[in-house]
Amino acid sequence: MKILHPKLYVYQNEEWFEFASELRTAIITATPAALNLAALFPALDAGWQKAGKALELIRQSILTKQLAEADLARDHVFSAIRLIVEGQRYSPDAAAAAAAERLYIIIRHYRAIPQENYDKESGSITNFIQDLRTADRAADFAKIGLTGWDKNLEKANQTFIDLMRGRNTEIAAKGVSQIKAIRKDTDAAINLILDSLNISLVTGPSATITDFIAQLNTRIQYYNTVVNERIGRAKAKEQE
């Protein structure tokens, strides 16, 4: 038996904190002394405490709710454009239907926009608008009655971008930007703990340590699977 390798460096902040929380709780339950971790556990505990405070500041940011609302607003504009284009594909006006079909090709390429993360969606919407504003597509846009909707989407996207910048400034001012440094230090503490447990396996583990490692491997496998699936979905979208 050997401890699986957790992909800490690719865990998103909430995934990482959840894993660190589970590891900390498991060690406390088994007791650091019983796991030969009395000297190493304090560093993990301290890092966990700091990370929790940092992430709570992000969650409680006064702009977080506004940001979510602004994101939903731009999603609604994009979805409205998509629905109108899809509906106009069946227009009795042959010219309008043909224009909608040409626009639908672009829509299909960007159909995942509402599911993308904040930063990626901002860029995707900007690219989508640029594609709509080519001479031919602008004419198609006007043909199916969508004149001005590109400006509506652009405005909604810019509102979100401005809020994001403000939020990032606010977060930095509160010291939450230190989360990367906190994670780096805490990852080092976690890796030392895992190394110590692996050494215990070689030197003759107690039943407590053997059971602890078996349960820990189950959780590491879970989190690694979550990460692999997330990365797989992202790659699949990029190839569409």
C-alpha positions, -999 to 999 in steps of 0.1 A, spaced: 0 0 0 12 35 -8 -5 69 -5 -19 82 -38 -6 115 -51 -31 143 -47 -30 168 -76 -30 198 -52 -15 222 -78 -46 219 -101 -73 219 -74 -94 250 -76 -94 269 -44 -127 255 -30 -117 219 -40 -83 224 -24 -98 238 8 -123 210 10 -95 184 7 -73 201 33 -103 203 56 -110 166 52 -74 157 58 -72 180 89 -104 165 104 -92 129 97 -59 136 115 -76 151 144 -100 122 147 -72 96 146 -50 120 167 -17 133 154 2 113 180 -13 80 168 -3 88 133 32 100 142 23 135 130 25 155 162 54 176 149 40 181 114 3 187 120 6 223 134 18 236 100 -12 221 82 -36 234 109 -21 269 107 -22 269 69 -58 257 69 -68 285 94 -52 312 71 -68 297 40 -102 296 55 -101 333 64 -88 342 30 -115 323 12 -142 337 34 -132 372 24 -137 362 -12 -171 347 -5 -182 377 15 -169 404 -9 -195 431 -12 -192 428 -50 -197 390 -52 -235 392 -54 -233 421 -79 -209 401 -100 -232 370 -101 -261 392 -111 -240 409 -139 -229 375 -151 -265 363 -153 -275 395 -171 -250 389 -199 -260 353 -201 -296 363 -206 -287 387 -235 -266 359 -251 -293 334 -247 -319 358 -261 -298 362 -292 -293 325 -295 -330 318 -292 -340 344 -318 -314 331 -342 -326 295 -337 -362 306 -342 -355 326 -373 -341 295 -390 -377 284 -395 -389 318 -408 -412 318 -438 -390 345 -451 -364 326 -470 -338 354 -468 -343 357 -431 -340 319 -426 -308 318 -447 -294 347 -426 -303 328 -394 -286 297 -407 -254 315 -413 -255 331 -378 -264 297 -363 -229 285 -373 -214 311 -352 -238 306 -323 -230 269 -322 -193 276 -318 -201 298 -288 -230 279 -273 -211 270 -241 -206 306 -231 -231 306 -202 -213 276 -187 -178 290 -189 -159 305 -159 -160 342 -155 -127 352 -172 -131 328 -201 -167 339 -207 -157 376 -209 -132 368 -237 -156 345 -255 -183 371 -256 -158 397 -269 -148 373 -297 -185 364 -304 -193 401 -309 -164 406 -332 -175 376 -353 -210 392 -355 -197 425 -366 -181 413 -399 -197 430 -428 -217 399 -439 -228 388 -405 -239 423 -395 -262 423 -425 -276 389 -414 -280 403 -379 -301 432 -392 -321 409 -415 -336 389 -386 -343 420 -364 -313 419 -341 -299 453 -348 -285 467 -316 -284 435 -297 -246 432 -302 -243 465 -284 -266 453 -256 -244 422 -251 -212 443 -253 -226 467 -226 -236 438 -203 -202 422 -208 -183 454 -201 -204 459 -169 -193 425 -157 -156 432 -166 -157 465 -147 -172 448 -117 -146 420 -118 -118 446 -119 -133 463 -89 -137 431 -71 -101 421 -77 -90 454 -64 -111 450 -33 -98 414 -28 -62 425 -31 -68 453 -6 -81 428 19 -51 405 14 -70 377 -2 -45 377 -31 -22 359 -6 -42 327 -11 -16 314 -36 12 319 -11 -9 303 16 -16 273 -6 20 269 -14 31 268 22 2 245 32 9 222 3 44 218 16 30 209 50 6 184 34 33 167 14 55 164 45 26 146 62 21 123 33 58 115 32 58 107 69 28 84 64 46 66 36 76 62 58 54 47 85 42 21 59 78 10 54 89 9 90 59 -10 102 25 8 105 0 4 133 -36 -6 124 -46 30 130 -22 43 103 -31 15 79 -68 23 82 -61 60 80 -42 57 47 -68 34 32 -95 60 39 -72 89 27 -65 71 -6 -103 69 -12 -107 106 -8 -76 114 -29 -90 93 -57 -123 111 -54 -107 146 -57 -83 135 -85 -113 122 -104 -131 155 -100 -101 173 -113 -96 149 -143 -133 152 -153 -131 190 -151 -100 192 -172 -115 167 -197 -147 188 -201 -125 219 -206 -105 202 -233 -136 189 -250 -151 224 -252 -118 238 -267 -120 211 -295 -156 219 -304 
